[in-house]
Every structure is written in C-alpha cells, then in structure tokens.
Amino acid sequence: MKFATKAIHAGQEPDPSNGAVMTPIYQTSTYWQKAPGDNQGYEYSRGTNPTRKALEDCLAALENAKFGLAFSSGMGATDAVMKLLQPGDEVITGNDLYGGSYRIFTKIFANYGITFHFVDLSDPSIIEEYANRNTKMIWIETPTNPTMQVVDIEAIAEISKKLELTLVVDNTFASPYLQNPMDLGADIVMHSVTKYIGGHSDVVMGALMMNDEELYKRLWFIYNSCGATPGPMDSFLVLRGIKTLHLRMKAHCENGRQVAEFLKDHPKVERVFWPGFTDHPNHHIAAKQMRDFGGMISIVLKDADLQETFRVASNFKVFTLAESLGGVESLINHPATMTHASIPKETREAAGVVDNLLRLSVGVEDIEDLLEDLKSALA
Ligand SMILES: Cc1ncc(COP(=O)(O)O)c(C=O)c1O
C-alpha cells in the first residue's frame, strides 16, 4: 500500500461488534475474562487497548516497520528506549538535539551510570573515534532541532551494524511522510507524535517503531511495566489526525519552501537554516534520504540582541509564539529561552543555538498571509 492509503486505512477495520467505520474510542480500563486468563487478547488498558492498538498498527505501517508502540509523550518513548541500557553503557549522540532529549540524557540517565557523547555527526566517521566496548547505542535526530543539520542515516546505520550497536532515529522533524529511517537501516524509529503526526496541536504523544521481535518484546515489557501509555481518546485523536498527514505535509513543504526563499533575501536575516537550500552543508544527503525538505526553518537575525530578538518574536499576528511544532498553525519559537533552555549556554551556543536564533514551524495557512506576517514582524 502507498503512504496515503496507509495513512487512512492501516490498522483500521470496521468494528467487528457493530460495523463502525471509524475506530471507536474504547474508553475502558479493563476487560471481561470468561475464566482467569480466558480473554480476547485484552486484559488491562495500561498494556493493551483496541483504540491504541489500531493507532500502533497504523504508526508501524507508516514507518514500514513490523511493530509500533505509542507512549503518553515523546519523552515517555525516549525514556523507554534508555531503559534498554544498563549502568556502564555508553551512547553516542548528536551535538544538536531537542533540549528535552539532552535533559533526560544528562540529568536523568547520566545519574543511572550511562555515559553520553555529544558529537558532530555531520561526518559519521566520528562514531568510530568515540565507540568502545561499552558503547551500546547511537541516538540521532535528523534534521536536527533547531539548526536543521542533516545526518546521513544510511552511513551511520552501516557503522552501527558493524559495531553491533542499536541505532535509534528521532524522526520527529521529518515525519514518516518525508523520511523512513527503518528503510535506511535504523533499529528503532522514535517520534514525538505531538508534532506532525498528530498535526493539530491538541495531543501530546510519542511512539517507537521497530522490526525486530525481540526488541519489540523488550520495549513492550518496559512500556507495560513503567506505564507511560496513552489513553484511548488521545489515540483516537491521533488516528484522525493521521488521515490527512500526507495532505498536510505537502502543504507544509510548499509553504516552507516559499518562506525559506523569502527569508534568505531579507536584509534583517543573517542566516537561514533549511535543508532544501542547495548550499546547505548536507543538502545532498537530505535530497537522498528525504522526499522533500519540510516546513521547519530556523533563522539568525542580523545584529539583533536578546531584546530585539524578543521584539521580533512577539511581533507576529499569524505565527503564534509558542513551543512545539508540526501543527496546521504556524508557530514561532525562541529556542534559547524556550525549547532549549535546559542546555547550558556555552553548550547551546557551541551548537549554533544563539540568542538571536528563531525557529519557525511553517503551517498550512495561506502563503500570502504568512509572508505578509513575516514582512511586518521583521520590519
Ligand atoms: C525532535 C523532538 N524529539 C522529542 C520531543 C519530545 O516530545 P514530546 O514533547 O511529545 O514529549 C520533541 C518535542 O519538542 C522534539 O522536538
């Protein structure tokens, strides 16, 4: 099945009890057992729920994976992956990451004896410099949040396989419509479903997709034991959101392209980070592994101090100043004080997340209104 058909149908059959075409919201915590252990595959909703199961099967199909697990947030999904590790294990990851990922690595899992190496993965050969016999996992984000670096998934997967490591790709920024890391050799794909997959800024959710059955069983055990699983109402909302994922992504990409080109020539803008530009340092990799370049764009304002950056960020009428991304509405975010505030200033600035950087999540409104808004906010 092609992507659009999977987005609308995968995991979803008319309900066997009454023929409902839309997957019902199974708002139940527990299930009848005829005799102890004699049930219809469902015991308790922390572990399994029919609405969530339909969503998980749909998510797996979108990433060309065999298995999918939904979590109550992207961070819940990340937390579960980290619990595959033991004290003493080491992880190699990028030096530009979502601030919450950096925070859970350095402030939570470092305390459990796991070591993280934050390195510039734009040249994958750096992995062999940091890998040792304790290294167990590579965690990558591509494009990265917020400097839009592009990491070569296939090249990293090759190294990861050679060193027998688990490769996890946070595919949030691309969405499964633009990029499928499983096809390029990843072991686990992670999503903040809150973003493009949900698409309407009304649900917080995460997901993991994988092919290996053993890995799926280990992650399901963590998911059921630790309990960060989403409820049926949120699962329903995401299933509904996914039905237009392909349509939304086309519009995000088209508006993103026009916004990036407009900003590139703007006198108040020093730099625009968008992987679709042919002079982006890893454009050729983006062109190889992504189907289009998306609607996430970061800009550095020319000669702007923090006060001027705040003035611009607060000056929009259509773009909303808010954390998050990937919804139908355009958002603007100031990573240094919002999404990436938990990263120490020197580390953040070394990765290019400077005080005068703003991140745009270009929505699917009319492009003329978006360009007009940018024009007047930057004036
Ligand atoms: C790239 C990326 N990964 C993970 C997350 C965490 O997801 P959630 O906010 O759903 O917990 C985010 C949230 O902004 C993100 O942008």
PDBQT file of the ligand as one rigid body, heavy atoms in Angstrom, charges set to zero:
ROOT
HETATM    1  C1  LIG A 401      12.795  16.402  17.991  1.00  0.00    +0.000 C 
HETATM    2  C2  LIG A 401      11.963  16.163  19.230  1.00  0.00    +0.000 A 
HETATM    3  N1  LIG A 401      12.075  14.990  19.880  1.00  0.00    +0.000 NA
HETATM    4  C3  LIG A 401      11.357  14.732  21.001  1.00  0.00    +0.000 A 
HETATM    5  C4  LIG A 401      10.491  15.668  21.532  1.00  0.00    +0.000 A 
HETATM    6  C5  LIG A 401       9.728  15.346  22.795  1.00  0.00    +0.000 C 
HETATM    7  O1  LIG A 401       8.404  15.043  22.506  1.00  0.00    +0.000 OA
HETATM    8  P1  LIG A 401       7.161  15.353  23.487  1.00  0.00    +0.000 P 
HETATM    9  O2  LIG A 401       7.112  16.848  23.644  1.00  0.00    +0.000 OA
HETATM   10  O3  LIG A 401       5.995  14.781  22.743  1.00  0.00    +0.000 OA
HETATM   11  O4  LIG A 401       7.427  14.674  24.771  1.00  0.00    +0.000 OA
HETATM   12  C6  LIG A 401      10.365  16.901  20.891  1.00  0.00    +0.000 A 
HETATM   13  C7  LIG A 401       9.454  17.923  21.461  1.00  0.00    +0.000 C 
HETATM   14  O5  LIG A 401       9.530  19.087  21.116  1.00  0.00    +0.000 OA
HETATM   15  C8  LIG A 401      11.116  17.153  19.714  1.00  0.00    +0.000 A 
HETATM   16  O6  LIG A 401      11.033  18.329  19.065  1.00  0.00    +0.000 OA
ENDROOT
TORSDOF 0
